[in-house]
């Protein structure tokens, strides 16, 4: 990706059928109401999009519905440092440009922090859910263990013998019924 003349804005690239490409300046147009028409150059399986001082090369085939984003990656401290330098320059145009870049950079930093907080929050919910499930399982295991430890062995043996008799009776009934057929019944 080449960034000659890049203005520091965040851009969203949307792939349509054909493929066609639409670019949106997410910094100045967050609702993506006004697309920017990029220059498109194809070379083999690579496609290069040119817009707003950015030359973005896509390798491989882009499918309709794919989206990409281009943004200036800088630490919050770099953004603040650049803003301080712009303020110290004494040049009104540089100060205004630096102010716009600082606002865009701080917005990007805030978005990044929000995404990280969301991810951490989601993982915390998963951990809490798993802790709850583990607590429920531990309770079930404790109850089962208690039933086994507190069992009346004479009653357990009696119940097992009774269940064995029921099983044998069911097996005998099945054998007798399975040997019957309509011809045996008619004879």
Long-range contacts (C-beta under 8 A, 24 or more apart in sequence): 1-54, 1-55, 1-56, 1-57, 1-70, 2-54, 2-55, 3-53, 3-54, 3-55, 4-53, 4-55, 5-52, 5-53, 6-52, 6-53, 6-54, 6-72, 7-52, 7-53, 8-72, 8-100, 8-101, 8-104, 8-105, 9-52, 9-71, 9-72, 9-104, 10-69, 10-70, 10-71, 10-72, 10-104, 10-108, 11-36, 11-51, 11-52, 11-54, 11-69, 11-70, 11-71, 12-67, 12-68, 12-69, 13-38, 13-49, 13-56, 13-67, 13-68, 13-69, 13-70, 14-66, 14-67, 15-62, 15-63, 15-64, 15-65, 15-66, 15-67, 15-68, 16-64, 17-64, 18-64, 19-47, 19-62, 19-63, 19-64, 21-49, 21-62, 23-49, 23-51, 23-52, 25-52, 26-69, 26-71, 27-104, 27-107, 71-108, 72-101, 72-104, 72-105, 72-108, 74-105, 76-105, 76-106, 76-109, 78-105, 79-105, 79-106, 79-109
